[in-house]
Amino acid sequence: MTAPDASPFALDLPVPEVRERPVAGLPGLPVLLVAIALTLFVAYAIYLAATSDALLWPIVWAVVASLVASLLYAGLTIVAPREARVLQLFGAYVGTVREPGLRCVNPFTTRHKVSTRIRNHETTASKVNDADGNPIEIAAVVVWQVEDTARAVFEVDDFVQFVTVQAETAVRQIATSYPYDARRDDVLSLRESAEEITEKLSQEVAARVASAGVKIVESRITHLAYAKEIAQAMLQRQQADAVVAARQLIVEGAVGMVEMALERLEQRSVVELDDERRAAMVSNLLVVLCGTQATQPVVNTGTLYT
């Protein structure tokens, strides 16, 4: 089968300016213990300042320890499984933390939480015209996952909304590029070429969302039908096509059976048939084999010529 000449995947998208850079960060648990120890030291220093005559040095140490503990606490971040933290320092992208658990990073960074779990989006049933101009209804489900967290955060405003819009656009593009039913065996159709159309839909969506750092896992057409205004007419046409195909198969089979019957009669010398008797026999056999109703036998007491 062949696809239409016009490729639906030719997209002029901007080249991404940022790419994900992994940042491991420090183990968070030791840093948390140090921060707790500094907090206890601050409390002890305040106690010393309150109970002793030397007020200056305990207060100085308490202030310093309090600042350090605050920075350590601010640098702690929790990363859940299948999540990531995109770090941004004074507006610049510095890296992404993907390792799950309690991690410690630069306390002055801004952290954007990005889910890297597998998600699915089911498009709404859209009414579009197929390649033949027939109005149809089509919907699909797209399974996707964030692959590059930096692109997802910085290349688009809202990557979830971006995937939603681009998936709807891709489904419409595929629907308008192929006919609902193919009139030739070498042409792809939406109804009969499910695997090929699914692959092309995945390629179309993947090409549209690549700039947002999104990977398409799978896509499937979940709803495909003619629009209501032409559904009845198209159903009648499909039924007519089915009847014609069935009739063609019946006639081909009947002709083969008649040929086999004539050959065996001649081989076994059961009866000698001239051209006129042969034509009458062929006609009778075809009526019996191709008729849609039961035939009534007629007993001929004379001959074919009387």
Rosetta silent file (secondary structure, phi, psi, omega in degrees, C-alpha in Angstrom):
SEQUENCE: MTAPDASPFALDLPVPEVRERPVAGLPGLPVLLVAIALTLFVAYAIYLAATSDALLWPIVWAVVASLVASLLYAGLTIVAPREARVLQLFGAYVGTVREPGLRCVNPFTTRHKVSTRIRNHETTASKVNDADGNPIEIAAVVVWQVEDTARAVFEVDDFVQFVTVQAETAVRQIATSYPYDARRDDVLSLRESAEEITEKLSQEVAARVASAGVKIVESRITHLAYAKEIAQAMLQRQQADAVVAARQLIVEGAVGMVEMALERLEQRSVVELDDERRAAMVSNLLVVLCGTQATQPVVNTGTLYT
SCORE:     score description
SCORE:     0.000 S_00000001
   1 L     0.000  150.799 -178.574    0.000    0.000    0.000 S_00000001
   2 E  -120.866  152.188  177.900    1.101    3.541   -0.662 S_00000001
   3 L   -95.865  166.293  176.126    0.504    6.794    1.170 S_00000001
   4 L   -60.540  155.877 -177.713   -0.481   10.082   -0.405 S_00000001
   5 L   -64.530  -39.805 -179.104    2.296   12.037   -2.086 S_00000001
   6 L   -73.593  119.877  179.516    1.995   15.004    0.276 S_00000001
   7 L   -78.804  126.097  179.348    3.769   14.167    3.514 S_00000001
   8 L   -82.123    1.980 -174.339    1.780   15.238    6.577 S_00000001
   9 L  -104.860    8.327 -179.808    4.912   15.189    8.735 S_00000001
  10 L   -81.994   98.869 -176.473    6.790   18.151    7.233 S_00000001
  11 L  -118.188  139.791  179.051    6.842   20.581   10.179 S_00000001
  12 L  -106.159   81.531 -177.723    8.879   23.749   10.514 S_00000001
  13 L  -101.240  147.716  178.549    9.484   23.840   14.268 S_00000001
  14 L   -66.451  149.481  178.887   12.144   25.997   15.984 S_00000001
  15 L   -73.785  128.479 -179.935   15.332   24.308   17.113 S_00000001
  16 L   -59.998  137.301 -178.477   15.304   23.802   20.927 S_00000001
  17 L   -91.974  -19.451  179.819   17.736   26.121   22.690 S_00000001
  18 L  -125.207  150.385  174.759   18.078   24.097   25.922 S_00000001
  19 L  -134.198  154.216 -175.791   18.623   20.436   26.615 S_00000001
  20 L   -67.158  135.261  173.743   18.451   18.513   29.849 S_00000001
  21 L  -121.895  123.477 -178.156   21.615   18.301   31.931 S_00000001
  22 E   -73.636  138.645  175.122   21.629   15.835   34.826 S_00000001
  23 L  -129.624  123.045 -175.941   22.558   17.132   38.276 S_00000001
  24 L   -79.181  -39.693 -174.143   22.951   14.603   41.079 S_00000001
  25 L    74.314  176.122  179.051   23.037   16.952   44.065 S_00000001
  26 E   -94.144  152.172  174.295   24.212   15.911   47.514 S_00000001
  27 E   -58.051  131.941 -172.364   22.636   13.153   49.618 S_00000001
  28 H   -78.640  -29.935 -175.334   19.938   14.876   51.616 S_00000001
  29 H   -65.546  -47.081  176.292   19.968   12.821   54.813 S_00000001
  30 H   -60.974  -38.783  178.405   23.489   13.784   56.016 S_00000001
  31 H   -64.183  -38.643  178.034   22.745   17.424   55.212 S_00000001
  32 H   -64.174  -41.232  178.595   19.510   17.193   57.194 S_00000001
  33 H   -64.124  -39.897  177.447   21.365   15.775   60.186 S_00000001
  34 H   -64.076  -41.479  179.733   23.911   18.604   60.016 S_00000001
  35 H   -64.285  -38.622  177.916   21.095   21.150   59.816 S_00000001
  36 H   -67.001  -40.557  178.513   19.393   19.616   62.871 S_00000001
  37 H   -62.854  -41.749  177.729   22.704   19.637   64.763 S_00000001
  38 H   -64.324  -35.887  177.449   23.194   23.323   63.901 S_00000001
  39 H   -64.335  -42.408  176.931   19.649   24.049   65.087 S_00000001
  40 H   -64.980  -37.385  178.153   20.411   22.391   68.419 S_00000001
  41 H   -65.005  -37.799  177.226   23.661   24.369   68.621 S_00000001
  42 H   -61.715  -43.526  178.997   21.731   27.594   68.064 S_00000001
  43 H   -63.403  -39.432  179.302   19.416   26.697   70.928 S_00000001
  44 H   -67.813  -39.704  179.508   22.415   25.909   73.151 S_00000001
  45 H   -64.760  -39.365  177.361   24.149   29.175   72.206 S_00000001
  46 H   -64.854  -37.410  177.668   21.021   31.146   73.078 S_00000001
  47 H   -63.726  -43.142  178.447   20.888   29.310   76.395 S_00000001
  48 H   -63.171  -41.482 -179.987   24.512   30.241   77.099 S_00000001
  49 H   -64.201  -30.236 -178.425   23.863   33.854   76.187 S_00000001
  50 H   -82.907  -23.597 -173.962   20.927   33.926   78.562 S_00000001
  51 H  -109.552   -5.336 -178.441   22.683   32.255   81.520 S_00000001
  52 L  -122.982  168.644 -179.969   26.227   33.626   81.311 S_00000001
  53 L   -79.335  -25.355 -178.824   27.847   37.042   81.348 S_00000001
  54 L   -81.940   96.793 -176.417   29.525   36.566   77.955 S_00000001
  55 L   -90.014  -27.979 -169.951   26.718   37.597   75.605 S_00000001
  56 H   -69.028  -56.596 -173.239   28.663   38.514   72.451 S_00000001
  57 H   -66.087  -41.584  175.602   30.272   35.275   71.304 S_00000001
  58 H   -60.687  -37.204  179.848   27.277   32.964   71.930 S_00000001
  59 H   -69.054  -41.117  178.775   25.042   35.370   70.020 S_00000001
  60 H   -61.537  -46.939  179.728   27.519   35.612   67.123 S_00000001
  61 H   -65.503  -35.312  178.138   27.828   31.845   66.881 S_00000001
  62 H   -65.139  -41.284  179.340   24.067   31.455   67.144 S_00000001
  63 H   -65.934  -45.046 -179.669   23.525   33.882   64.259 S_00000001
  64 H   -63.019  -46.734 -179.982   26.139   32.173   62.078 S_00000001
  65 H   -63.744  -35.809  179.304   24.827   28.683   62.851 S_00000001
  66 H   -66.346  -41.002  177.913   21.262   29.850   62.226 S_00000001
  67 H   -64.422  -44.429 -179.989   22.181   31.226   58.790 S_00000001
  68 H   -64.007  -43.748  179.062   24.024   28.046   57.812 S_00000001
  69 H   -62.890  -38.689  178.701   21.167   25.854   59.027 S_00000001
  70 H   -63.102  -41.705  177.891   18.661   27.976   57.096 S_00000001
  71 H   -64.963  -40.078  178.814   20.668   27.555   53.895 S_00000001
  72 H   -65.132  -43.443  177.110   20.913   23.808   54.417 S_00000001
  73 H   -61.753  -40.058 -178.606   17.183   23.530   55.016 S_00000001
  74 H   -67.429  -27.360 -179.503   16.486   25.654   51.923 S_00000001
  75 H   -82.653  -10.566 -179.245   18.662   23.382   49.784 S_00000001
  76 E   -77.396  137.446  176.730   16.798   20.206   50.726 S_00000001
  77 E  -146.256  143.145 -179.075   14.302   18.903   48.189 S_00000001
  78 E  -101.428  126.399  178.835   12.327   15.682   47.963 S_00000001
  79 E  -113.318  115.653  178.912   12.254   13.899   44.595 S_00000001
  80 L   -80.245  159.618  175.192    9.584   11.226   44.224 S_00000001
  81 L   -58.692  141.317 -178.203    9.994    8.235   41.886 S_00000001
  82 L    60.724   33.161  172.148    9.211    9.150   38.268 S_00000001
  83 E  -133.766  164.379  179.531    9.544   12.838   39.049 S_00000001
  84 E  -143.191  157.757  175.283   12.259   15.406   38.406 S_00000001
  85 E  -120.100  118.190  178.128   13.282   18.820   39.688 S_00000001
  86 E   -91.355  120.053 -174.584   14.393   21.383   37.104 S_00000001
  87 E   -95.684  134.216  179.812   16.826   23.819   38.738 S_00000001
  88 E  -133.211  121.434 -177.966   16.968   27.469   37.710 S_00000001
  89 E  -112.737  112.992 -179.903   19.502   29.895   39.215 S_00000001
  90 L    52.373   40.268  177.336   18.809   33.616   38.688 S_00000001
  91 L    90.782  -13.073 -177.982   16.886   32.799   35.518 S_00000001
  92 E   -99.456  142.159  177.573   19.474   30.413   34.031 S_00000001
  93 E   -77.330  128.883 -177.105   18.939   26.685   33.698 S_00000001
  94 E  -114.302  -18.293  178.956   21.536   24.770   35.741 S_00000001
  95 E   153.332  177.173 -178.643   20.364   21.150   35.568 S_00000001
  96 E  -129.482  132.802  176.802   17.780   18.530   36.455 S_00000001
  97 E   -99.523  118.829  179.293   17.684   16.232   39.477 S_00000001
  98 L  -111.898  -18.927 -176.453   16.104   12.872   38.668 S_00000001
  99 L   -67.506  122.839 -176.364   17.478   10.640   41.442 S_00000001
 100 L   -71.895  155.463  179.205   14.606    9.902   43.841 S_00000001
 101 E   118.202 -167.281  178.391   14.853   10.556   47.558 S_00000001
 102 E   -88.692  118.379 -178.051   15.970   13.465   49.731 S_00000001
 103 E  -122.907  156.331  177.661   18.560   15.534   47.857 S_00000001
 104 E  -119.391  126.522 -178.722   20.408   18.731   48.631 S_00000001
 105 L  -127.664 -177.018  178.152   20.958   21.319   45.897 S_00000001
 106 L   -58.288  122.883 -175.782   21.928   24.965   45.655 S_00000001
 107 L   -67.832  -15.501 -178.164   19.579   26.751   48.095 S_00000001
 108 L   -91.035    0.418 -178.655   19.290   29.792   45.808 S_00000001
 109 L   -84.215  151.121  171.707   17.841   27.811   42.892 S_00000001
 110 E   -95.174  133.068 -173.808   14.218   27.764   41.853 S_00000001
 111 E  -113.918  123.157  177.080   12.897   24.203   41.481 S_00000001
 112 E  -103.947  123.530  179.129   10.203   23.223   38.997 S_00000001
 113 E   -83.136  127.199 -179.936    8.572   19.858   39.600 S_00000001
 114 E  -128.528  125.097  177.144    8.058   17.844   36.406 S_00000001
 115 E   -81.331  131.559  176.101    6.382   14.449   36.325 S_00000001
 116 L  -107.227   17.224  177.598    8.075   11.886   34.081 S_00000001
 117 L   -72.090  159.216  177.424    5.326    9.318   34.524 S_00000001
 118 L   -75.979  130.645 -179.640    3.560    7.820   31.512 S_00000001
 119 E  -124.102  164.887  173.431    0.347    9.685   30.729 S_00000001
 120 E  -133.456  150.125  177.967   -2.440    9.324   28.207 S_00000001
 121 E  -132.512  125.326  177.576   -4.601   11.851   26.450 S_00000001
 122 E  -104.285  120.047 -178.729   -7.837   10.986   24.673 S_00000001
 123 L   -73.424  158.725  175.640   -8.841   13.464   22.023 S_00000001
 124 L   -76.453  156.940  178.304  -12.402   14.557   21.536 S_00000001
 125 L   -70.594  108.208 -176.795  -14.426   13.151   18.662 S_00000001
 126 E   -98.602  142.640  175.881  -13.689   15.641   15.872 S_00000001
 127 E   -99.312  115.141 -178.682  -15.740   16.039   12.694 S_00000001
 128 E  -136.485  170.896  175.747  -13.435   16.430    9.686 S_00000001
 129 E   -99.582  131.381  177.926  -13.428   15.612    5.976 S_00000001
 130 L   -76.040 -173.939 -176.174  -11.358   12.645    4.858 S_00000001
 131 L   -63.212  -23.735  178.153   -9.211   12.642    1.722 S_00000001
 132 L   -90.076   -0.097 -179.736  -12.302   11.976   -0.421 S_00000001
 133 L    87.386    7.282  179.370  -14.200   14.892    1.114 S_00000001
 134 L   -84.838  132.533  178.188  -16.571   12.746    3.179 S_00000001
 135 E   -71.931  128.927 -179.793  -17.376   14.075    6.679 S_00000001
 136 E  -133.450  164.244  173.909  -16.242   11.636    9.357 S_00000001
 137 E  -113.083  132.855 -176.215  -15.877   11.541   13.137 S_00000001
 138 E  -143.767  142.851  175.632  -12.530   10.486   14.567 S_00000001
 139 E  -146.439  155.836 -177.597  -10.919   10.311   18.018 S_00000001
 140 E  -147.826  162.028  173.697   -7.684    8.807   19.316 S_00000001
 141 E  -116.849  133.958 -177.691   -5.769    8.151   22.512 S_00000001
 142 E  -118.549  123.803  177.028   -2.117    9.225   22.766 S_00000001
 143 E  -100.110  123.774 -173.428    0.232    7.728   25.373 S_00000001
 144 E  -141.548  167.212 -176.788    3.145   10.058   26.115 S_00000001
 145 E  -154.283  141.844  176.769    5.948   10.758   28.564 S_00000001
 146 E   -73.418  123.179 -179.670    8.286   13.667   29.296 S_00000001
 147 L  -104.109  -39.929  179.125   11.745   12.735   28.057 S_00000001
 148 L  -118.845  105.514 -175.287   13.603   16.073   28.273 S_00000001
 149 H   -69.220  -31.437  179.913   12.512   18.065   31.334 S_00000001
 150 H   -65.048  -44.745  177.490   14.415   21.200   30.310 S_00000001
 151 H   -64.048  -40.826 -178.222   12.550   21.467   27.016 S_00000001
 152 H   -60.714  -33.722 -176.914    9.240   20.742   28.736 S_00000001
 153 H   -88.097  -40.925 -169.176    9.733   23.674   31.123 S_00000001
 154 H  -103.821  -20.211 -176.255   11.526   26.265   28.994 S_00000001
 155 L   -86.874  -25.720  179.754   10.558   25.609   25.346 S_00000001
 156 L  -132.409  160.270 -179.783    6.768   25.858   25.774 S_00000001
 157 L   -69.233  -50.576 -178.493    4.466   27.679   28.170 S_00000001
 158 L  -139.719  105.157 -172.791    2.519   24.604   29.330 S_00000001
 159 H   -68.343  -28.024  177.533    3.739   21.291   27.974 S_00000001
 160 H   -67.400  -46.852  177.037    0.560   19.417   29.004 S_00000001
 161 H   -64.754  -35.890  179.273   -1.642   21.870   27.106 S_00000001
 162 H   -62.590  -45.043  178.656    0.850   21.822   24.231 S_00000001
 163 H   -63.815  -39.231  179.945    0.578   18.025   23.909 S_00000001
 164 H   -60.813  -48.458 -178.088   -3.217   18.252   24.071 S_00000001
 165 H   -67.205  -43.420 -177.694   -3.456   20.773   21.239 S_00000001
 166 H   -68.887  -32.626  176.441   -0.860   19.070   19.044 S_00000001
 167 H   -65.978  -42.458  176.774   -2.500   15.658   19.478 S_00000001
 168 H   -61.427  -42.628 -179.831   -5.831   17.089   18.338 S_00000001
 169 H   -64.682  -41.033 -179.556   -4.110   18.716   15.357 S_00000001
 170 H   -65.231  -39.841  178.816   -2.299   15.500   14.409 S_00000001
 171 H   -63.162  -43.076  177.236   -5.507   13.463   14.479 S_00000001
 172 H   -63.351  -40.486 -179.506   -7.192   15.979   12.186 S_00000001
 173 H   -63.360  -42.937  178.832   -4.176   15.987    9.851 S_00000001
 174 H   -65.336  -41.307 -178.150   -4.203   12.198    9.577 S_00000001
 175 H   -63.323  -36.124 -179.180   -7.975   12.121    9.001 S_00000001
 176 H   -82.834  -10.099 -176.824   -7.737   14.590    6.119 S_00000001
 177 H   -93.986  -14.707 -176.408   -4.770   12.807    4.512 S_00000001
 178 L  -133.653  149.623  177.073   -6.374    9.394    4.000 S_00000001
 179 L   -76.920  157.314  175.901   -9.796    8.180    2.805 S_00000001
 180 L   -65.904  -47.960  176.028  -12.200    6.398    5.121 S_00000001
 181 L  -123.547  136.514  179.855  -12.516    3.504    2.652 S_00000001
 182 L   -89.776  137.444  176.200  -10.012    2.781   -0.112 S_00000001
 183 L   -87.743  -13.348  178.476  -11.247    2.105   -3.629 S_00000001
 184 L  -128.017  154.950 -177.931   -7.975    0.419   -4.562 S_00000001
 185 L   -72.348  -21.605 -175.589   -5.894   -2.207   -2.776 S_00000001
 186 L   -93.550   12.997 -178.992   -2.690   -0.154   -3.014 S_00000001
 187 E  -117.927  133.973  177.209   -4.065    2.867   -1.080 S_00000001
 188 L   -71.339  144.264  176.623   -4.118    3.201    2.706 S_00000001
 189 L  -133.989  155.513 -177.957   -7.488    3.830    4.322 S_00000001
 190 L   -65.938  -36.322 -174.516   -8.502    4.794    7.843 S_00000001
 191 L   -84.157  -36.792 -171.803  -10.810    1.815    8.306 S_00000001
 192 L   -98.356  -18.222 -176.316   -8.858   -0.989    6.668 S_00000001
 193 L  -115.259   61.313 -173.473   -5.217   -0.010    7.389 S_00000001
 194 H   -63.138  -45.780 -176.265   -5.339    0.339   11.166 S_00000001
 195 H   -65.936  -44.605 -179.015   -1.718   -0.615   11.890 S_00000001
 196 H   -66.144  -42.244 -179.794   -0.226    1.620    9.195 S_00000001
 197 H   -66.261  -38.232  177.858   -2.433    4.577   10.124 S_00000001
 198 H   -61.822  -43.095  178.612   -1.591    4.126   13.812 S_00000001
 199 H   -63.377  -42.051  179.850    2.123    4.212   13.031 S_00000001
 200 H   -69.538  -33.440  175.671    1.743    7.347   10.936 S_00000001
 201 H   -64.786  -42.396  177.369   -0.348    8.988   13.663 S_00000001
 202 H   -62.065  -41.163  178.360    2.413    8.290   16.194 S_00000001
 203 H   -64.024  -41.124 -179.226    4.982    9.792   13.815 S_00000001
 204 H   -64.270  -47.283 -179.732    2.819   12.868   13.283 S_00000001
 205 H   -66.504  -42.176 -179.433    2.273   13.507   16.998 S_00000001
 206 H   -61.353  -39.679  179.332    5.931   12.790   17.832 S_00000001
 207 H   -66.244  -31.422 -177.566    7.111   15.296   15.221 S_00000001
 208 H   -80.083  -30.208 -174.702    4.831   17.972   16.658 S_00000001
 209 H  -104.885    4.264 -177.836    5.737   17.535   20.360 S_00000001
 210 H   -62.637  -35.708 -178.671    9.474   16.820   19.994 S_00000001
 211 H   -67.078  -18.748  177.734   10.368   20.456   20.697 S_00000001
 212 H   -92.930    7.525  177.833    8.644   20.151   24.092 S_00000001
 213 L    72.520   27.780 -176.479   10.813   17.189   25.122 S_00000001
 214 E  -107.392  137.143  177.174    7.914   14.735   24.966 S_00000001
 215 E  -108.040  133.099  178.209    8.186   11.129   23.765 S_00000001
 216 E   -90.516  120.320  179.378    5.189    9.379   22.236 S_00000001
 217 E   -82.000  -46.581 -178.419    4.842    5.823   23.544 S_00000001
 218 E  -164.599  156.525  173.023    1.824    4.793   21.493 S_00000001
 219 E  -144.269  142.315 -178.033   -1.255    6.175   19.776 S_00000001
 220 E  -140.939  142.163  173.523   -4.465    4.451   18.767 S_00000001
 221 E   -80.020  122.327 -177.014   -7.648    5.488   16.978 S_00000001
 222 E  -102.068  -19.504 -178.911  -10.506    4.862   19.409 S_00000001
 223 E  -145.955  128.329  179.072  -13.457    6.154   17.390 S_00000001
 224 E  -149.523  119.609 -178.770  -13.955    6.218   13.637 S_00000001
 225 E  -160.793  157.567  172.244  -17.303    6.618   11.881 S_00000001
 226 E   -68.911  151.081  176.124  -19.022    8.543    9.148 S_00000001
 227 L   -63.672  156.264 -173.133  -20.782   11.717   10.254 S_00000001
 228 H   -60.336  -34.269 -175.089  -24.463   11.340   11.047 S_00000001
 229 H   -68.424  -21.237  179.462  -25.640   13.250    7.994 S_00000001
 230 H  -122.000    4.345 -175.222  -24.110   10.713    5.582 S_00000001
 231 H   -61.171  -42.683 -178.168  -23.906    7.614    7.773 S_00000001
 232 H   -65.970  -42.826  179.114  -27.073    6.049    6.333 S_00000001
 233 H   -64.370  -41.589  179.467  -26.040    6.662    2.734 S_00000001
 234 H   -68.280  -33.086  176.187  -22.551    5.273    3.356 S_00000001
 235 H   -64.714  -41.636  177.451  -24.041    2.235    5.078 S_00000001
 236 H   -63.686  -38.752  178.637  -26.156    1.531    2.014 S_00000001
 237 H   -66.269  -40.341  177.641  -23.095    1.896   -0.192 S_00000001
 238 H   -64.191  -40.388  177.665  -21.135   -0.515    1.996 S_00000001
 239 H   -64.427  -39.805  177.601  -24.000   -2.975    1.889 S_00000001
 240 H   -63.975  -42.311  177.528  -24.152   -2.665   -1.899 S_00000001
 241 H   -61.363  -39.783  179.735  -20.401   -3.244   -2.146 S_00000001
 242 H   -66.267  -40.390  178.628  -20.753   -6.304    0.069 S_00000001
 243 H   -64.148  -44.605  179.492  -23.599   -7.674   -2.054 S_00000001
 244 H   -61.707  -43.269  179.785  -21.632   -7.151   -5.266 S_00000001
 245 H   -64.479  -40.302  178.623  -18.546   -8.821   -3.764 S_00000001
 246 H   -65.356  -42.986  178.299  -20.636  -11.753   -2.539 S_00000001
 247 H   -61.403  -41.180  179.734  -22.326  -12.129   -5.929 S_00000001
 248 H   -62.391  -41.750  178.812  -18.967  -12.058   -7.662 S_00000001
 249 H   -65.834  -40.140  179.249  -17.668  -14.801   -5.383 S_00000001
 250 H   -64.005  -44.535 -179.059  -20.807  -16.902   -5.939 S_00000001
 251 H   -63.786  -43.713  179.022  -20.573  -16.552   -9.726 S_00000001
 252 H   -60.723  -42.060  177.744  -16.880  -17.465   -9.752 S_00000001
 253 H   -66.793  -40.095 -179.757  -17.594  -20.524   -7.650 S_00000001
 254 H   -64.822  -43.259  178.684  -20.588  -21.535   -9.776 S_00000001
 255 H   -60.328  -41.364  177.894  -18.611  -21.254  -13.020 S_00000001
 256 H   -63.284  -40.100  179.028  -15.904  -23.448  -11.539 S_00000001
 257 H   -67.076  -38.793  178.225  -18.448  -26.056  -10.454 S_00000001
 258 H   -64.609  -44.125  177.983  -20.081  -26.081  -13.912 S_00000001
 259 H   -59.958  -43.199  179.831  -16.705  -26.542  -15.599 S_00000001
 260 H   -64.946  -39.698  179.680  -15.873  -29.403  -13.256 S_00000001
 261 H   -64.222  -44.494  179.654  -19.264  -31.052  -13.870 S_00000001
 262 H   -64.220  -41.349  179.496  -18.899  -30.880  -17.649 S_00000001
 263 H   -62.513  -42.604 -178.821  -15.349  -32.213  -17.536 S_00000001
 264 H   -69.614  -36.391  176.566  -16.332  -35.212  -15.416 S_00000001
 265 H   -62.385  -40.672  179.188  -19.345  -36.014  -17.617 S_00000001
 266 H   -70.824  -39.967 -178.465  -17.093  -36.039  -20.658 S_00000001
 267 H   -65.389  -38.652 -177.405  -14.337  -38.061  -18.968 S_00000001
 268 H   -92.113   -0.114  178.124  -16.752  -40.772  -17.766 S_00000001
 269 L    53.538   43.254  179.662  -18.795  -40.737  -21.002 S_00000001
 270 L   -70.581  -42.951 -178.437  -22.024  -40.472  -19.038 S_00000001
 271 L  -152.699  146.623  176.773  -23.805  -38.550  -21.774 S_00000001
 272 L   -94.142  122.709 -176.242  -22.962  -37.087  -25.156 S_00000001
 273 L  -118.394  126.107  171.082  -23.780  -33.359  -25.273 S_00000001
 274 L   -84.326 -177.187 -175.094  -23.852  -31.214  -28.349 S_00000001
 275 H   -62.746  -37.954 -177.342  -23.388  -27.449  -28.162 S_00000001
 276 H   -70.290  -42.507  178.145  -27.097  -26.718  -27.653 S_00000001
 277 H   -67.630  -37.014  177.218  -27.512  -29.305  -24.871 S_00000001
 278 H   -61.467  -43.886  179.018  -24.296  -28.126  -23.276 S_00000001
 279 H   -63.346  -40.412  178.792  -25.564  -24.515  -23.269 S_00000001
 280 H   -65.238  -39.948  179.463  -28.882  -25.593  -21.736 S_00000001
 281 H   -65.822  -42.735  178.297  -27.117  -27.570  -19.010 S_00000001
 282 H   -61.423  -43.044  179.607  -24.794  -24.669  -18.208 S_00000001
 283 H   -61.601  -44.741 -179.282  -27.772  -22.322  -17.976 S_00000001
 284 H   -64.960  -42.363  179.834  -29.671  -24.650  -15.660 S_00000001
 285 H   -64.590  -41.330  179.574  -26.664  -25.222  -13.384 S_00000001
 286 H   -65.386  -37.645  177.523  -25.930  -21.509  -13.118 S_00000001
 287 H   -64.032  -42.081 -179.735  -29.561  -20.789  -12.217 S_00000001
 288 H   -67.041  -43.851 -174.245  -29.452  -23.428   -9.488 S_00000001
 289 H   -78.227  -32.133 -175.588  -26.076  -22.385   -8.110 S_00000001
 290 H   -97.699  -10.693 -178.207  -26.484  -18.603   -8.321 S_00000001
 291 L   -69.360  146.927  178.776  -30.130  -18.292   -7.373 S_00000001
 292 L   -89.794  -11.621  178.913  -31.026  -16.800   -3.991 S_00000001
 293 L  -118.739  160.859  179.953  -34.231  -18.871   -3.687 S_00000001
 294 L   -66.104  137.357 -179.046  -34.889  -22.588   -3.802 S_00000001
 295 L   -88.204  150.056  177.500  -35.379  -23.881   -7.332 S_00000001
 296 L  -102.623  122.664 -179.585  -38.353  -25.983   -8.429 S_00000001
 297 L   -69.240  144.791  177.655  -37.468  -29.060  -10.495 S_00000001
 298 L  -120.726  122.693 -179.131  -39.213  -29.475  -13.851 S_00000001
 299 L   -89.771  118.122  179.424  -39.605  -32.989  -15.265 S_00000001
 300 L   -94.856  112.593 -178.570  -39.164  -33.004  -19.026 S_00000001
 301 L   -88.832   -9.765  179.101  -41.034  -35.963  -20.539 S_00000001
 302 L  -105.969 -138.973  176.835  -40.044  -35.110  -24.045 S_00000001
 303 L  -121.680  175.779 -179.116  -36.778  -34.021  -25.567 S_00000001
 304 L   -66.578  -22.841 -173.247  -34.907  -30.775  -25.722 S_00000001
 305 L  -101.462   -1.064 -178.460  -36.201  -30.173  -29.258 S_00000001
 306 L  -125.692    0.000    0.000  -39.911  -30.921  -28.714 S_00000001
